[in-house]
Amino acid sequence: MSRVADSEPGARLSGRLADAWSSGRNNFGLIRLCAAWLVIWSHAWAITGTPGTDLFGRFSTRSAGALAVDVFFLVSGFLVAASLQRGTVRQFLLARVLRIFPALIACIGLTVLVLGPLLTTSGTYWREPGTWNYLWSNATLWRAEFFLPGVFETLPRTAVNGSLWTLPIEGRLYLLLLVAGLLGALAPRRFVGLWLLAIIGAGACAWWQRPLPQHLEYLFWATAFFITGSLFWIVRDRVVLKPWLLVPLFAAAVLLRGSPWFVPAYFAAVAYGTFCLAFLARLPVIDRTDLSYGLYLYGWPMQQLALLLGATSVMANTLVASVMALACAALSWFLIEKPALALKPRRAARPAAA
């Protein structure tokens, strides 16, 4: 269900982040849905084996898919920090489990028990350790596993679901934030200091050890945006959202493209720009039906299926897979995610549950 924000406090042209949050209106639902779709669009080049990258990637060192994941972690850091500070540890853990695991387990179960047997070329699919390792490792967030025996092995990308790499990182960041909260590190002064140390340390490591191994690069980006989102929540009383500030931020990112200084410029523009978009822009507000998680979970495997069905161009693959993934996301939301979230302990209504 959506509505257009126009005269509400959340639609003002500037203001403190804390006041914007308290207004009860934001665009996080729409932002996450668009980000999930951007991942599908960006993956279409790799899925179809088409040379090049998406339009955003041609003018930046980050693809549209990478940008989308950055935004996901940023928003997640903000909303999860809010959830942690508004409830008990038990409520926090239960909320995280109910939000992540039911839909994930259903997706992994369908992949291993339905999709795999239908498509595999392996005569020993059920006896292969890789089959059960995929099921157990992904469903528990132990680590991301990408391959099933005999499934998609003739396609340009043989991963069954290449998007799963973010989820174990997300789960560990939830626990890291919880530990920080239990240690009293979420007080503004303490967290700002820890945030600075983490960002400077990660930047120094990336500078001296470049190029970083891919898994470390992914981890650094995800962690940096997650803890920055948490920082925005913790210092929300001191953050002022002014859209005109986006002009110098985005100009700096464009001008510094290709230089070592692009990273901090891009980082600042994405972080501040996301919260301006979330609270200042007059956009349709999606606050009751969240298809973003399901769209993200099913996007890659639907793109692989679309390729098998003949959607071999970037545009065709994106369109066909988007329709299929949206259908899966809707089923996931109404049959699994929404009923699971209804089990969360009741508390005072707040905007956009994480």
Beta strands, then each sheet from edge to edge (+ up, - down):
strand 1: 2-4
strand 2: 15-16
strand 3: 240-241
strand 4: 284-286
sheet 1: 1+ 4-
sheet 2: 2+ 3-
end
